[in-house]
Amino acid sequence: MKAIRAQMNPHFIFNAINSIQNHILKNDSRTAQDYLAKFARLIRSVLENSKSENIPLVQEIETLQLYIELEQMRAHGRFTCRIEVEPALPVYEVLIPPLLLQPFVENAILHGLWPLQDASGVIEIRIRKRNEMLECVIEDNGVGRKASLWMKKHTEATHKSMGLSLTEERIKALNTFNNSVANLTIEDKVDTNGKPCGTLVTLLLPLIIAKVHQ
C-alpha cells in the first residue's frame, strides 16, 4: 500500500514542468511563477499525505483542487470543474486514503475532456454520505471511454496511464486487509440518441470518522 501511494504519475510531472518551461520561453514570467507555486504546493501535499494510511477529507479535496487548477491553467480554461460536498459531512473528521480520487479526475480530464472539439468540458465531483458509506462521484461530459480508446490506438500518443489500475489495486488491498466493502463502478454515459456523452465514476468507501480533539 505504501509503494502504491508513493507513486505519482510521471506523465503529469513532465507536463507540468513542460508548461512552466513554455511560459518562461514566452517571457510570461508571472504565469510561470503562479504555475510553479501551485506545482510546488501540490508536490509537497502529495509527499506529506503519502506518509499516512488515511487523511482528513478536507486535505484530499485541497490536493485535488490544486491538481485541477494546474490542469485548467495548462488547458487555458477549456474545462470547468465543480466540487460539491454534502454540507453535513464533517470534512475535517472524515478520513480517506490519500490520492484515491485524483487518478479518476486525471483520467476524466486527459482522456475525456481534452479530446473535445466543439464543446466546453465539465467535470463534477460530488461527495456525500450514503447508507453509512462515503460516496464519491466523478462525472464528466467528455468523449467517453470507447472514443478515447480509439484515439489512443490511432494517434502517436505513448502515454499509458497507470493511475486507474493502481487505484483498483488499492481498493482490493483495502478490502482484503481491512475487511472493507469499498466498491468501484464506472459507467459510460449516453445521450437520448445513444451517443457517448461522458463517464460516471462512483466510488463507495467505508465511512471513517475520527473525532478531532480540541
PyMOL commands that place a pseudoatom at each C-alpha (Angstrom):
pseudoatom trace, name=CA, resn=MET, resi=1, chain=A, elem=C, hetatm=0, pos=[0.000, 0.000, 0.000]
pseudoatom trace, name=CA, resn=LYS, resi=2, chain=A, elem=C, hetatm=0, pos=[2.828, 2.418, 0.816]
pseudoatom trace, name=CA, resn=ALA, resi=3, chain=A, elem=C, hetatm=0, pos=[4.523, 1.627, -2.505]
pseudoatom trace, name=CA, resn=ILE, resi=4, chain=A, elem=C, hetatm=0, pos=[1.311, 2.303, -4.428]
pseudoatom trace, name=CA, resn=ARG, resi=5, chain=A, elem=C, hetatm=0, pos=[0.558, 5.521, -2.516]
pseudoatom trace, name=CA, resn=ALA, resi=6, chain=A, elem=C, hetatm=0, pos=[4.068, 6.822, -3.101]
pseudoatom trace, name=CA, resn=GLN, resi=7, chain=A, elem=C, hetatm=0, pos=[3.704, 6.689, -6.888]
pseudoatom trace, name=CA, resn=MET, resi=8, chain=A, elem=C, hetatm=0, pos=[2.766, 9.834, -8.775]
pseudoatom trace, name=CA, resn=ASN, resi=9, chain=A, elem=C, hetatm=0, pos=[2.104, 9.896, -12.472]
pseudoatom trace, name=CA, resn=PRO, resi=10, chain=A, elem=C, hetatm=0, pos=[5.420, 10.848, -14.142]
pseudoatom trace, name=CA, resn=HIS, resi=11, chain=A, elem=C, hetatm=0, pos=[3.490, 11.934, -17.231]
pseudoatom trace, name=CA, resn=PHE, resi=12, chain=A, elem=C, hetatm=0, pos=[1.716, 14.641, -15.207]
pseudoatom trace, name=CA, resn=ILE, resi=13, chain=A, elem=C, hetatm=0, pos=[5.004, 15.810, -13.675]
pseudoatom trace, name=CA, resn=PHE, resi=14, chain=A, elem=C, hetatm=0, pos=[6.576, 16.032, -17.156]
pseudoatom trace, name=CA, resn=ASN, resi=15, chain=A, elem=C, hetatm=0, pos=[3.597, 18.023, -18.491]
pseudoatom trace, name=CA, resn=ALA, resi=16, chain=A, elem=C, hetatm=0, pos=[3.690, 20.393, -15.521]
pseudoatom trace, name=CA, resn=ILE, resi=17, chain=A, elem=C, hetatm=0, pos=[7.402, 21.128, -15.907]
pseudoatom trace, name=CA, resn=ASN, resi=18, chain=A, elem=C, hetatm=0, pos=[6.995, 21.478, -19.671]
pseudoatom trace, name=CA, resn=SER, resi=19, chain=A, elem=C, hetatm=0, pos=[4.203, 24.027, -19.158]
pseudoatom trace, name=CA, resn=ILE, resi=20, chain=A, elem=C, hetatm=0, pos=[6.387, 26.060, -16.807]
pseudoatom trace, name=CA, resn=GLN, resi=21, chain=A, elem=C, hetatm=0, pos=[9.191, 25.977, -19.379]
pseudoatom trace, name=CA, resn=ASN, resi=22, chain=A, elem=C, hetatm=0, pos=[6.846, 27.146, -22.151]
pseudoatom trace, name=CA, resn=HIS, resi=23, chain=A, elem=C, hetatm=0, pos=[5.696, 30.131, -20.099]
pseudoatom trace, name=CA, resn=ILE, resi=24, chain=A, elem=C, hetatm=0, pos=[9.316, 31.057, -19.392]
pseudoatom trace, name=CA, resn=LEU, resi=25, chain=A, elem=C, hetatm=0, pos=[10.207, 30.833, -23.102]
pseudoatom trace, name=CA, resn=LYS, resi=26, chain=A, elem=C, hetatm=0, pos=[7.273, 33.114, -23.899]
pseudoatom trace, name=CA, resn=ASN, resi=27, chain=A, elem=C, hetatm=0, pos=[8.530, 35.607, -21.304]
pseudoatom trace, name=CA, resn=ASP, resi=28, chain=A, elem=C, hetatm=0, pos=[5.309, 35.089, -19.358]
pseudoatom trace, name=CA, resn=SER, resi=29, chain=A, elem=C, hetatm=0, pos=[7.111, 35.049, -16.035]
pseudoatom trace, name=CA, resn=ARG, resi=30, chain=A, elem=C, hetatm=0, pos=[4.007, 35.879, -13.964]
pseudoatom trace, name=CA, resn=THR, resi=31, chain=A, elem=C, hetatm=0, pos=[2.096, 32.813, -15.185]
pseudoatom trace, name=CA, resn=ALA, resi=32, chain=A, elem=C, hetatm=0, pos=[5.209, 30.662, -14.871]
pseudoatom trace, name=CA, resn=GLN, resi=33, chain=A, elem=C, hetatm=0, pos=[5.625, 31.770, -11.244]
pseudoatom trace, name=CA, resn=ASP, resi=34, chain=A, elem=C, hetatm=0, pos=[1.961, 31.102, -10.441]
pseudoatom trace, name=CA, resn=TYR, resi=35, chain=A, elem=C, hetatm=0, pos=[2.132, 27.670, -12.059]
pseudoatom trace, name=CA, resn=LEU, resi=36, chain=A, elem=C, hetatm=0, pos=[5.387, 26.807, -10.300]
pseudoatom trace, name=CA, resn=ALA, resi=37, chain=A, elem=C, hetatm=0, pos=[3.989, 27.895, -6.924]
pseudoatom trace, name=CA, resn=LYS, resi=38, chain=A, elem=C, hetatm=0, pos=[0.892, 25.685, -7.328]
pseudoatom trace, name=CA, resn=PHE, resi=39, chain=A, elem=C, hetatm=0, pos=[3.018, 22.804, -8.603]
pseudoatom trace, name=CA, resn=ALA, resi=40, chain=A, elem=C, hetatm=0, pos=[5.339, 23.059, -5.583]
pseudoatom trace, name=CA, resn=ARG, resi=41, chain=A, elem=C, hetatm=0, pos=[2.364, 23.100, -3.202]
pseudoatom trace, name=CA, resn=LEU, resi=42, chain=A, elem=C, hetatm=0, pos=[0.892, 20.046, -4.913]
pseudoatom trace, name=CA, resn=ILE, resi=43, chain=A, elem=C, hetatm=0, pos=[4.139, 18.055, -4.738]
pseudoatom trace, name=CA, resn=ARG, resi=44, chain=A, elem=C, hetatm=0, pos=[4.552, 18.950, -1.060]
pseudoatom trace, name=CA, resn=SER, resi=45, chain=A, elem=C, hetatm=0, pos=[0.949, 17.943, -0.347]
pseudoatom trace, name=CA, resn=VAL, resi=46, chain=A, elem=C, hetatm=0, pos=[1.380, 14.615, -2.140]
pseudoatom trace, name=CA, resn=LEU, resi=47, chain=A, elem=C, hetatm=0, pos=[4.603, 13.825, -0.269]
pseudoatom trace, name=CA, resn=GLU, resi=48, chain=A, elem=C, hetatm=0, pos=[3.101, 14.728, 3.110]
pseudoatom trace, name=CA, resn=ASN, resi=49, chain=A, elem=C, hetatm=0, pos=[-0.158, 12.854, 2.543]
pseudoatom trace, name=CA, resn=SER, resi=50, chain=A, elem=C, hetatm=0, pos=[1.576, 9.718, 1.247]
pseudoatom trace, name=CA, resn=LYS, resi=51, chain=A, elem=C, hetatm=0, pos=[3.033, 9.133, 4.728]
pseudoatom trace, name=CA, resn=SER, resi=52, chain=A, elem=C, hetatm=0, pos=[-0.401, 8.364, 6.160]
pseudoatom trace, name=CA, resn=GLU, resi=53, chain=A, elem=C, hetatm=0, pos=[-2.797, 5.497, 5.613]
pseudoatom trace, name=CA, resn=ASN, resi=54, chain=A, elem=C, hetatm=0, pos=[-5.739, 7.901, 5.887]
pseudoatom trace, name=CA, resn=ILE, resi=55, chain=A, elem=C, hetatm=0, pos=[-6.021, 11.675, 5.811]
pseudoatom trace, name=CA, resn=PRO, resi=56, chain=A, elem=C, hetatm=0, pos=[-8.892, 14.108, 6.544]
pseudoatom trace, name=CA, resn=LEU, resi=57, chain=A, elem=C, hetatm=0, pos=[-11.232, 14.515, 3.592]
pseudoatom trace, name=CA, resn=VAL, resi=58, chain=A, elem=C, hetatm=0, pos=[-10.529, 18.254, 3.553]
pseudoatom trace, name=CA, resn=GLN, resi=59, chain=A, elem=C, hetatm=0, pos=[-6.854, 17.555, 2.741]
pseudoatom trace, name=CA, resn=GLU, resi=60, chain=A, elem=C, hetatm=0, pos=[-7.791, 15.224, -0.115]
pseudoatom trace, name=CA, resn=ILE, resi=61, chain=A, elem=C, hetatm=0, pos=[-10.069, 17.902, -1.551]
pseudoatom trace, name=CA, resn=GLU, resi=62, chain=A, elem=C, hetatm=0, pos=[-7.393, 20.600, -1.250]
pseudoatom trace, name=CA, resn=THR, resi=63, chain=A, elem=C, hetatm=0, pos=[-4.858, 18.411, -3.063]
pseudoatom trace, name=CA, resn=LEU, resi=64, chain=A, elem=C, hetatm=0, pos=[-7.434, 17.616, -5.727]
pseudoatom trace, name=CA, resn=GLN, resi=65, chain=A, elem=C, hetatm=0, pos=[-8.192, 21.304, -6.228]
pseudoatom trace, name=CA, resn=LEU, resi=66, chain=A, elem=C, hetatm=0, pos=[-4.513, 22.101, -6.708]
pseudoatom trace, name=CA, resn=TYR, resi=67, chain=A, elem=C, hetatm=0, pos=[-4.180, 19.400, -9.335]
pseudoatom trace, name=CA, resn=ILE, resi=68, chain=A, elem=C, hetatm=0, pos=[-7.313, 20.598, -11.160]
pseudoatom trace, name=CA, resn=GLU, resi=69, chain=A, elem=C, hetatm=0, pos=[-6.143, 24.220, -11.132]
pseudoatom trace, name=CA, resn=LEU, resi=70, chain=A, elem=C, hetatm=0, pos=[-2.845, 23.193, -12.734]
pseudoatom trace, name=CA, resn=GLU, resi=71, chain=A, elem=C, hetatm=0, pos=[-4.619, 21.265, -15.469]
pseudoatom trace, name=CA, resn=GLN, resi=72, chain=A, elem=C, hetatm=0, pos=[-7.004, 24.184, -16.050]
pseudoatom trace, name=CA, resn=MET, resi=73, chain=A, elem=C, hetatm=0, pos=[-4.039, 26.515, -16.498]
pseudoatom trace, name=CA, resn=ARG, resi=74, chain=A, elem=C, hetatm=0, pos=[-2.465, 24.070, -18.921]
pseudoatom trace, name=CA, resn=ALA, resi=75, chain=A, elem=C, hetatm=0, pos=[-5.740, 23.723, -20.838]
pseudoatom trace, name=CA, resn=HIS, resi=76, chain=A, elem=C, hetatm=0, pos=[-6.230, 27.528, -20.974]
pseudoatom trace, name=CA, resn=GLY, resi=77, chain=A, elem=C, hetatm=0, pos=[-9.708, 27.308, -19.471]
pseudoatom trace, name=CA, resn=ARG, resi=78, chain=A, elem=C, hetatm=0, pos=[-11.095, 24.669, -21.839]
pseudoatom trace, name=CA, resn=PHE, resi=79, chain=A, elem=C, hetatm=0, pos=[-12.921, 22.946, -18.990]
pseudoatom trace, name=CA, resn=THR, resi=80, chain=A, elem=C, hetatm=0, pos=[-14.569, 23.818, -15.695]
pseudoatom trace, name=CA, resn=CYS, resi=81, chain=A, elem=C, hetatm=0, pos=[-14.855, 21.829, -12.507]
pseudoatom trace, name=CA, resn=ARG, resi=82, chain=A, elem=C, hetatm=0, pos=[-17.309, 21.833, -9.613]
pseudoatom trace, name=CA, resn=ILE, resi=83, chain=A, elem=C, hetatm=0, pos=[-16.691, 20.111, -6.288]
pseudoatom trace, name=CA, resn=GLU, resi=84, chain=A, elem=C, hetatm=0, pos=[-19.786, 19.631, -4.151]
pseudoatom trace, name=CA, resn=VAL, resi=85, chain=A, elem=C, hetatm=0, pos=[-19.532, 18.231, -0.637]
pseudoatom trace, name=CA, resn=GLU, resi=86, chain=A, elem=C, hetatm=0, pos=[-22.600, 17.437, 1.428]
pseudoatom trace, name=CA, resn=PRO, resi=87, chain=A, elem=C, hetatm=0, pos=[-22.848, 20.307, 3.955]
pseudoatom trace, name=CA, resn=ALA, resi=88, chain=A, elem=C, hetatm=0, pos=[-23.492, 17.947, 6.875]
pseudoatom trace, name=CA, resn=LEU, resi=89, chain=A, elem=C, hetatm=0, pos=[-20.323, 15.955, 6.151]
pseudoatom trace, name=CA, resn=PRO, resi=90, chain=A, elem=C, hetatm=0, pos=[-17.563, 16.778, 8.688]
pseudoatom trace, name=CA, resn=VAL, resi=91, chain=A, elem=C, hetatm=0, pos=[-14.690, 17.142, 6.215]
pseudoatom trace, name=CA, resn=TYR, resi=92, chain=A, elem=C, hetatm=0, pos=[-12.115, 17.654, 8.994]
pseudoatom trace, name=CA, resn=GLU, resi=93, chain=A, elem=C, hetatm=0, pos=[-13.102, 14.392, 10.688]
pseudoatom trace, name=CA, resn=VAL, resi=94, chain=A, elem=C, hetatm=0, pos=[-13.952, 12.053, 7.797]
pseudoatom trace, name=CA, resn=LEU, resi=95, chain=A, elem=C, hetatm=0, pos=[-10.872, 10.034, 6.818]
pseudoatom trace, name=CA, resn=ILE, resi=96, chain=A, elem=C, hetatm=0, pos=[-9.984, 8.799, 3.329]
pseudoatom trace, name=CA, resn=PRO, resi=97, chain=A, elem=C, hetatm=0, pos=[-6.927, 7.098, 1.793]
pseudoatom trace, name=CA, resn=PRO, resi=98, chain=A, elem=C, hetatm=0, pos=[-4.727, 9.797, 0.205]
pseudoatom trace, name=CA, resn=LEU, resi=99, chain=A, elem=C, hetatm=0, pos=[-4.766, 10.426, -3.561]
pseudoatom trace, name=CA, resn=LEU, resi=100, chain=A, elem=C, hetatm=0, pos=[-7.591, 7.959, -4.083]
pseudoatom trace, name=CA, resn=LEU, resi=101, chain=A, elem=C, hetatm=0, pos=[-9.743, 10.283, -6.200]
pseudoatom trace, name=CA, resn=GLN, resi=102, chain=A, elem=C, hetatm=0, pos=[-7.037, 12.022, -8.238]
pseudoatom trace, name=CA, resn=PRO, resi=103, chain=A, elem=C, hetatm=0, pos=[-6.484, 9.239, -10.830]
pseudoatom trace, name=CA, resn=PHE, resi=104, chain=A, elem=C, hetatm=0, pos=[-10.178, 9.271, -11.769]
pseudoatom trace, name=CA, resn=VAL, resi=105, chain=A, elem=C, hetatm=0, pos=[-10.143, 13.050, -12.147]
pseudoatom trace, name=CA, resn=GLU, resi=106, chain=A, elem=C, hetatm=0, pos=[-6.935, 12.872, -14.180]
pseudoatom trace, name=CA, resn=ASN, resi=107, chain=A, elem=C, hetatm=0, pos=[-8.433, 10.235, -16.461]
pseudoatom trace, name=CA, resn=ALA, resi=108, chain=A, elem=C, hetatm=0, pos=[-11.576, 12.327, -16.972]
pseudoatom trace, name=CA, resn=ILE, resi=109, chain=A, elem=C, hetatm=0, pos=[-9.556, 15.424, -17.867]
pseudoatom trace, name=CA, resn=LEU, resi=110, chain=A, elem=C, hetatm=0, pos=[-6.909, 13.886, -20.115]
pseudoatom trace, name=CA, resn=HIS, resi=111, chain=A, elem=C, hetatm=0, pos=[-8.932, 11.215, -21.891]
pseudoatom trace, name=CA, resn=GLY, resi=112, chain=A, elem=C, hetatm=0, pos=[-12.455, 12.607, -21.658]
pseudoatom trace, name=CA, resn=LEU, resi=113, chain=A, elem=C, hetatm=0, pos=[-12.320, 16.413, -21.752]
pseudoatom trace, name=CA, resn=TRP, resi=114, chain=A, elem=C, hetatm=0, pos=[-9.105, 17.204, -23.641]
pseudoatom trace, name=CA, resn=PRO, resi=115, chain=A, elem=C, hetatm=0, pos=[-10.269, 15.483, -26.875]
pseudoatom trace, name=CA, resn=LEU, resi=116, chain=A, elem=C, hetatm=0, pos=[-13.499, 17.555, -27.009]
pseudoatom trace, name=CA, resn=GLN, resi=117, chain=A, elem=C, hetatm=0, pos=[-13.554, 19.651, -30.167]
pseudoatom trace, name=CA, resn=ASP, resi=118, chain=A, elem=C, hetatm=0, pos=[-16.631, 21.873, -30.172]
pseudoatom trace, name=CA, resn=ALA, resi=119, chain=A, elem=C, hetatm=0, pos=[-17.805, 21.757, -26.586]
pseudoatom trace, name=CA, resn=SER, resi=120, chain=A, elem=C, hetatm=0, pos=[-16.677, 23.044, -23.221]
pseudoatom trace, name=CA, resn=GLY, resi=121, chain=A, elem=C, hetatm=0, pos=[-15.578, 20.344, -20.820]
pseudoatom trace, name=CA, resn=VAL, resi=122, chain=A, elem=C, hetatm=0, pos=[-17.275, 19.990, -17.462]
pseudoatom trace, name=CA, resn=ILE, resi=123, chain=A, elem=C, hetatm=0, pos=[-16.304, 17.736, -14.604]
pseudoatom trace, name=CA, resn=GLU, resi=124, chain=A, elem=C, hetatm=0, pos=[-18.340, 17.401, -11.414]
pseudoatom trace, name=CA, resn=ILE, resi=125, chain=A, elem=C, hetatm=0, pos=[-17.139, 15.844, -8.177]
pseudoatom trace, name=CA, resn=ARG, resi=126, chain=A, elem=C, hetatm=0, pos=[-19.825, 15.068, -5.602]
pseudoatom trace, name=CA, resn=ILE, resi=127, chain=A, elem=C, hetatm=0, pos=[-19.084, 13.687, -2.148]
pseudoatom trace, name=CA, resn=ARG, resi=128, chain=A, elem=C, hetatm=0, pos=[-21.768, 12.679, 0.337]
pseudoatom trace, name=CA, resn=LYS, resi=129, chain=A, elem=C, hetatm=0, pos=[-22.790, 10.188, 2.985]
pseudoatom trace, name=CA, resn=ARG, resi=130, chain=A, elem=C, hetatm=0, pos=[-24.836, 7.277, 1.661]
pseudoatom trace, name=CA, resn=ASN, resi=131, chain=A, elem=C, hetatm=0, pos=[-26.087, 4.463, 3.918]
pseudoatom trace, name=CA, resn=GLU, resi=132, chain=A, elem=C, hetatm=0, pos=[-23.142, 4.731, 6.325]
pseudoatom trace, name=CA, resn=MET, resi=133, chain=A, elem=C, hetatm=0, pos=[-20.744, 4.831, 3.372]
pseudoatom trace, name=CA, resn=LEU, resi=134, chain=A, elem=C, hetatm=0, pos=[-18.798, 7.682, 1.774]
pseudoatom trace, name=CA, resn=GLU, resi=135, chain=A, elem=C, hetatm=0, pos=[-19.935, 8.108, -1.822]
pseudoatom trace, name=CA, resn=CYS, resi=136, chain=A, elem=C, hetatm=0, pos=[-17.582, 9.892, -4.207]
pseudoatom trace, name=CA, resn=VAL, resi=137, chain=A, elem=C, hetatm=0, pos=[-18.919, 10.571, -7.712]
pseudoatom trace, name=CA, resn=ILE, resi=138, chain=A, elem=C, hetatm=0, pos=[-16.788, 11.894, -10.588]
pseudoatom trace, name=CA, resn=GLU, resi=139, chain=A, elem=C, hetatm=0, pos=[-18.817, 12.769, -13.676]
pseudoatom trace, name=CA, resn=ASP, resi=140, chain=A, elem=C, hetatm=0, pos=[-17.663, 14.336, -16.937]
pseudoatom trace, name=CA, resn=ASN, resi=141, chain=A, elem=C, hetatm=0, pos=[-19.170, 15.267, -20.303]
pseudoatom trace, name=CA, resn=GLY, resi=142, chain=A, elem=C, hetatm=0, pos=[-16.193, 14.016, -22.294]
pseudoatom trace, name=CA, resn=VAL, resi=143, chain=A, elem=C, hetatm=0, pos=[-15.910, 11.818, -25.360]
pseudoatom trace, name=CA, resn=GLY, resi=144, chain=A, elem=C, hetatm=0, pos=[-16.396, 8.597, -23.413]
pseudoatom trace, name=CA, resn=ARG, resi=145, chain=A, elem=C, hetatm=0, pos=[-14.157, 5.564, -22.953]
pseudoatom trace, name=CA, resn=LYS, resi=146, chain=A, elem=C, hetatm=0, pos=[-14.691, 3.992, -26.390]
pseudoatom trace, name=CA, resn=ALA, resi=147, chain=A, elem=C, hetatm=0, pos=[-13.778, 7.146, -28.296]
pseudoatom trace, name=CA, resn=SER, resi=148, chain=A, elem=C, hetatm=0, pos=[-10.817, 7.768, -26.003]
pseudoatom trace, name=CA, resn=LEU, resi=149, chain=A, elem=C, hetatm=0, pos=[-9.524, 4.226, -26.573]
pseudoatom trace, name=CA, resn=TRP, resi=150, chain=A, elem=C, hetatm=0, pos=[-9.906, 4.608, -30.346]
pseudoatom trace, name=CA, resn=MET, resi=151, chain=A, elem=C, hetatm=0, pos=[-7.979, 7.904, -30.291]
pseudoatom trace, name=CA, resn=LYS, resi=152, chain=A, elem=C, hetatm=0, pos=[-5.126, 6.373, -28.319]
pseudoatom trace, name=CA, resn=LYS, resi=153, chain=A, elem=C, hetatm=0, pos=[-4.881, 3.485, -30.798]
pseudoatom trace, name=CA, resn=HIS, resi=154, chain=A, elem=C, hetatm=0, pos=[-4.857, 5.797, -33.830]
pseudoatom trace, name=CA, resn=THR, resi=155, chain=A, elem=C, hetatm=0, pos=[-2.515, 8.514, -32.627]
pseudoatom trace, name=CA, resn=GLU, resi=156, chain=A, elem=C, hetatm=0, pos=[1.157, 8.657, -31.714]
pseudoatom trace, name=CA, resn=ALA, resi=157, chain=A, elem=C, hetatm=0, pos=[0.361, 9.010, -28.027]
pseudoatom trace, name=CA, resn=THR, resi=158, chain=A, elem=C, hetatm=0, pos=[2.634, 6.764, -25.985]
pseudoatom trace, name=CA, resn=HIS, resi=159, chain=A, elem=C, hetatm=0, pos=[1.400, 7.653, -22.501]
pseudoatom trace, name=CA, resn=LYS, resi=160, chain=A, elem=C, hetatm=0, pos=[-0.003, 4.693, -20.618]
pseudoatom trace, name=CA, resn=SER, resi=161, chain=A, elem=C, hetatm=0, pos=[-1.885, 5.774, -17.521]
pseudoatom trace, name=CA, resn=MET, resi=162, chain=A, elem=C, hetatm=0, pos=[-1.273, 3.560, -14.514]
pseudoatom trace, name=CA, resn=GLY, resi=163, chain=A, elem=C, hetatm=0, pos=[-3.396, 5.608, -12.112]
pseudoatom trace, name=CA, resn=LEU, resi=164, chain=A, elem=C, hetatm=0, pos=[-6.630, 3.658, -12.524]
pseudoatom trace, name=CA, resn=SER, resi=165, chain=A, elem=C, hetatm=0, pos=[-5.040, 0.221, -12.290]
pseudoatom trace, name=CA, resn=LEU, resi=166, chain=A, elem=C, hetatm=0, pos=[-3.087, 1.278, -9.204]
pseudoatom trace, name=CA, resn=THR, resi=167, chain=A, elem=C, hetatm=0, pos=[-6.248, 2.634, -7.617]
pseudoatom trace, name=CA, resn=GLU, resi=168, chain=A, elem=C, hetatm=0, pos=[-8.085, -0.617, -8.309]
pseudoatom trace, name=CA, resn=GLU, resi=169, chain=A, elem=C, hetatm=0, pos=[-5.204, -2.444, -6.617]
pseudoatom trace, name=CA, resn=ARG, resi=170, chain=A, elem=C, hetatm=0, pos=[-5.524, -0.137, -3.615]
pseudoatom trace, name=CA, resn=ILE, resi=171, chain=A, elem=C, hetatm=0, pos=[-9.258, -0.789, -3.320]
pseudoatom trace, name=CA, resn=LYS, resi=172, chain=A, elem=C, hetatm=0, pos=[-8.664, -4.547, -3.456]
pseudoatom trace, name=CA, resn=ALA, resi=173, chain=A, elem=C, hetatm=0, pos=[-5.955, -4.225, -0.804]
pseudoatom trace, name=CA, resn=LEU, resi=174, chain=A, elem=C, hetatm=0, pos=[-8.237, -2.142, 1.419]
pseudoatom trace, name=CA, resn=ASN, resi=175, chain=A, elem=C, hetatm=0, pos=[-10.959, -4.776, 1.185]
pseudoatom trace, name=CA, resn=THR, resi=176, chain=A, elem=C, hetatm=0, pos=[-8.531, -7.643, 1.787]
pseudoatom trace, name=CA, resn=PHE, resi=177, chain=A, elem=C, hetatm=0, pos=[-6.542, -6.321, 4.735]
pseudoatom trace, name=CA, resn=ASN, resi=178, chain=A, elem=C, hetatm=0, pos=[-9.113, -4.093, 6.419]
pseudoatom trace, name=CA, resn=ASN, resi=179, chain=A, elem=C, hetatm=0, pos=[-12.209, -6.222, 5.817]
pseudoatom trace, name=CA, resn=SER, resi=180, chain=A, elem=C, hetatm=0, pos=[-13.689, -3.234, 3.985]
pseudoatom trace, name=CA, resn=VAL, resi=181, chain=A, elem=C, hetatm=0, pos=[-16.528, -3.143, 1.496]
pseudoatom trace, name=CA, resn=ALA, resi=182, chain=A, elem=C, hetatm=0, pos=[-15.214, -0.466, -0.848]
pseudoatom trace, name=CA, resn=ASN, resi=183, chain=A, elem=C, hetatm=0, pos=[-16.729, -0.638, -4.314]
pseudoatom trace, name=CA, resn=LEU, resi=184, chain=A, elem=C, hetatm=0, pos=[-15.976, 0.990, -7.667]
pseudoatom trace, name=CA, resn=THR, resi=185, chain=A, elem=C, hetatm=0, pos=[-18.270, 1.299, -10.692]
pseudoatom trace, name=CA, resn=ILE, resi=186, chain=A, elem=C, hetatm=0, pos=[-17.539, 3.059, -13.987]
pseudoatom trace, name=CA, resn=GLU, resi=187, chain=A, elem=C, hetatm=0, pos=[-20.433, 3.776, -16.339]
pseudoatom trace, name=CA, resn=ASP, resi=188, chain=A, elem=C, hetatm=0, pos=[-20.445, 5.074, -19.914]
pseudoatom trace, name=CA, resn=LYS, resi=189, chain=A, elem=C, hetatm=0, pos=[-22.995, 7.870, -20.311]
pseudoatom trace, name=CA, resn=VAL, resi=190, chain=A, elem=C, hetatm=0, pos=[-25.079, 8.171, -23.493]
pseudoatom trace, name=CA, resn=ASP, resi=191, chain=A, elem=C, hetatm=0, pos=[-27.499, 10.859, -24.683]
pseudoatom trace, name=CA, resn=THR, resi=192, chain=A, elem=C, hetatm=0, pos=[-31.053, 10.343, -25.971]
pseudoatom trace, name=CA, resn=ASN, resi=193, chain=A, elem=C, hetatm=0, pos=[-29.642, 9.274, -29.337]
pseudoatom trace, name=CA, resn=GLY, resi=194, chain=A, elem=C, hetatm=0, pos=[-27.380, 6.665, -27.797]
pseudoatom trace, name=CA, resn=LYS, resi=195, chain=A, elem=C, hetatm=0, pos=[-24.257, 8.739, -28.468]
pseudoatom trace, name=CA, resn=PRO, resi=196, chain=A, elem=C, hetatm=0, pos=[-21.473, 8.666, -25.813]
pseudoatom trace, name=CA, resn=CYS, resi=197, chain=A, elem=C, hetatm=0, pos=[-21.538, 11.823, -23.688]
pseudoatom trace, name=CA, resn=GLY, resi=198, chain=A, elem=C, hetatm=0, pos=[-19.122, 11.181, -20.849]
pseudoatom trace, name=CA, resn=THR, resi=199, chain=A, elem=C, hetatm=0, pos=[-18.270, 8.894, -17.985]
pseudoatom trace, name=CA, resn=LEU, resi=200, chain=A, elem=C, hetatm=0, pos=[-19.680, 8.411, -14.488]
pseudoatom trace, name=CA, resn=VAL, resi=201, chain=A, elem=C, hetatm=0, pos=[-17.408, 7.028, -11.766]
pseudoatom trace, name=CA, resn=THR, resi=202, chain=A, elem=C, hetatm=0, pos=[-18.885, 6.051, -8.401]
pseudoatom trace, name=CA, resn=LEU, resi=203, chain=A, elem=C, hetatm=0, pos=[-16.626, 5.081, -5.528]
pseudoatom trace, name=CA, resn=LEU, resi=204, chain=A, elem=C, hetatm=0, pos=[-18.125, 3.809, -2.276]
pseudoatom trace, name=CA, resn=LEU, resi=205, chain=A, elem=C, hetatm=0, pos=[-15.846, 3.740, 0.767]
pseudoatom trace, name=CA, resn=PRO, resi=206, chain=A, elem=C, hetatm=0, pos=[-16.394, 2.817, 4.409]
pseudoatom trace, name=CA, resn=LEU, resi=207, chain=A, elem=C, hetatm=0, pos=[-17.270, 5.987, 6.312]
pseudoatom trace, name=CA, resn=ILE, resi=208, chain=A, elem=C, hetatm=0, pos=[-14.436, 6.513, 8.799]
pseudoatom trace, name=CA, resn=ILE, resi=209, chain=A, elem=C, hetatm=0, pos=[-14.807, 9.387, 11.236]
pseudoatom trace, name=CA, resn=ALA, resi=210, chain=A, elem=C, hetatm=0, pos=[-12.080, 10.372, 13.675]
pseudoatom trace, name=CA, resn=LYS, resi=211, chain=A, elem=C, hetatm=0, pos=[-13.113, 12.875, 16.290]
pseudoatom trace, name=CA, resn=VAL, resi=212, chain=A, elem=C, hetatm=0, pos=[-10.914, 15.931, 16.418]
pseudoatom trace, name=CA, resn=HIS, resi=213, chain=A, elem=C, hetatm=0, pos=[-9.668, 16.639, 19.936]
pseudoatom trace, name=CA, resn=GLN, resi=214, chain=A, elem=C, hetatm=0, pos=[-9.564, 20.317, 20.841]
for i in range(1, 214): cmd.bond("trace and resi %d" % i, "trace and resi %d" % (i + 1))
show_as sticks, trace
zoom trace
